[in-house]
Amino acid sequence: MSVIALTDVVKRYQTGHETVEALKHVDFRAERGEMVTITGPSGSGKSTLLNMIGLLDTPTEGHIRLDGRDVTDFTEDELTEERRSEIGFVFQDFHLLPMLTATENVELPTMWDTSVDRHDRAVDLLHRVGLGDRLDHRPDQLSGGQRQRVAIARALINEPDILLADEPTGNLDQDTGRTILEELTRLKEDENIAIVSVTHDEQMVGYADRVVRLIDGEIQ
């Protein structure tokens, strides 16, 4: 069973008097332990598709299933809970809080959940991404590659089933980008998670188990 599956998904936006069809009857799936990379030119619908997979947007038509459960008609509160517990996000610009240490940034998604203490997992994740000696460093004391590793650890803190990566190597040089891709490859196996990335980086395509090309809202 796919951890995430989109079936016949259509997404339309109304802009003034014009209707834009951003996604056109898209079928998509991802499995645990798999890295899927979505490519395509600007305006092809990649971000819209990633938003659907991340439950940040809902389809105009079609269905989204998470772990076999149809979540298409979930309320916003229900979708928020699914995102919190099932999906981790990694962004091109890292989105770390500058006043917090690496450990505190990783712990951040859990700060509203008083039923768990994720400090030990945060430290363990930072060790696993090679930052065991940077636990108390703030973002301005870290390199770009180190900041992206902190962002990856933060995305994994809630033990998600899916990791979504939006241009995760976009702000990194080629060698650092390769190191991040090697980390993601190892983590997808260690954590048994699905990794879905959107990228223009051809280097990332080489690390993918499967490549999905999107053109004008359609999978080719």
N, C-alpha and C positions, 0 to 999 in steps of 0.2 A: 504493500500500500504506500502510495506517494505521501510524503509528509505535507506537501502543498500541491494542489491541483486546480487549475483554472480550466473550465469547460465552456467553450463557445462564448467567451467573454467579449462584450462590446462596451466601449465607453464613448459617450458623446458629450460634448460641451457646447453650451449655447454662448456665442459671443456676438452680442448685438442681435442682428437679424439672421446671422449665419450659424448653422450647426456644423461643428467640427467632429468628425469621427476619429478619435485618437487611437482606438483599438478596434479591429474588425474581426470578430469571430475567432478570437485567439484561444488556442488550446496550449496549455503549459503545465509541466509537472517537474518536480525535483524529488530526489530520493535522499535518504540519510547516507552520509559518507560520500556524497557526490558534489563536485563543484561544477555549476552551470554558469557559463558566461554569456551575457546578452550583449550583442553588438549591433551597430547600425548607425546611419548618419544622424546628425542633429535633426530633431523634429520627427523622428521615425516612430516615437511612442515609447522609447525605452524607459523614461522616467515614469510615465503613466503605468506601464507594466510593473515596474518595481513597486510603485505605490499600491497596486492591487495585491501583489504578492505579500507586501508588508502590512496589509489591512489598513492602510492609510486612506484608501479611497474605496468606493463601492462601485460595482459595475452597473451600467445601464441595462444590460441583458447578460444572461449567463450565470454561472455558478462558481463559487470558490469553496474548496474543501480543504480543511486543515486537519491532518491526521484522520481523514475519512469523514469528518463532521462538516456538514454544510453550514458555513458561517456567513453566507451571502446576506441574510436578512437580520443579522445580529444588530442590536442597538449599539450606539456609540460607546456606552459604558462597557458592554460586553466585548466589543472589539478592542477597547483599551486594555482590558484584562488579558485578552488573548495575546496582544502585542507584548505586554509586560512579561508574560510567563513563557511565551513560545518563540519570540523573535528578537534577535539582536541586530543592531544597526551599526555599520562602520561607514564613516563619511570621508570624503576627500580632504576636508579641512579640519579633521580630527575632532573639533568641538569639545575640547577640554577646558575646564574652568581654570583660569590662570592662577588663582589664589590657593588652589588645592594641590596636595602632593599627588604623585602617581597612584599611591594606594587609595587615597580619598577619592580621586576621580573614578577609579575602578569600582569602588563601593557605592558611588552616587546613585545608581538606579535602585538600590535597596534601601535608601535612607528613609523612605516612607513606610517600609514594612518592618515593624518592630518585632515581628514574630521570628525573625531570623537574624543571625549574626554572620555576615558574609566576610568578615575581616580575614579569616584564615584562607578562604577561597580566593579573595583578592590577592593576597600575598602569594599564594600558590600559582595563580594564573600569571602574575608578573614574573615569577621565577621561570615558569614554563615558556614565556616569550623572551627570555633572556635579559630581564630587567631586575633580577634579584638584588643587584647593587644600586638600584635607582628608586627604591621604594619611597624615599622621603624627598625626592627631587620634584620641583614644580615644572610645569611645561616649558618655561623659558630657560630651564637648565638642561633640557633634553633636545636631541637632534630631531629632525623631521621623522626619520625612521623609528626612533624611540617613541615619539609621540603617537605614531600610528600603531605601534605595538601596545601602548597603553589603551588606545581606543579599541583595539581588538579584544584585549583582556576585559575591558568594561562591557563590551557587547556580549561576552560569555558569562558574566557574573550570575545571571539568573538561570543558567543552564538551559539555554534555548534549544529548540530543535532545528531552527533555521537562522543562518547568519546572512544578512543582506549587506552587500558592500557596494557603495556608490563611488565609482572611480577611486578605489582605495590606494592606487599607486600614482594618481594624477599629479600630486605635489612632490613626488620623490624622484631622485635620479635613478638611472637604470639599475645600477648595482643594488641600491637600497630597495628599490621596487622588487627586484628578484628575491632579496632576503625576506621581504614581507610575503611574497607569494609562496615561498618555501614554508614559512610559518603557517600560512593558511592551509596548505596541503597537508601538513602534519596534524594540525588541529582538527581538520574535518574527520580524520581517521581516529584520533585520540578521543574526540568528543562525540563521534558518530553523528555529526550534524550535516545538514544540507547547506552548502554555501552558494548563494546566487549573487552574481556580480554584474554590474553594468560598467562597461569600459570602452575607451577608445585605444587602450594600450594593447598593441599586438603581442607584447610579451606575455600578458595575462592569458591570452587565448591559448598559448602553448601549455599552460598549466591546467586548463579546463578538461574535465571529463567529457563535457558536451558543450557545444557552442550553438546558441540560438541567434539567428540573424533576423532583425526586424526592419522591414521597409514599409513606410507609409501605413503603419499600424497593423501590418500583416506579417506573420512568421513565414519566412521563405524556406 
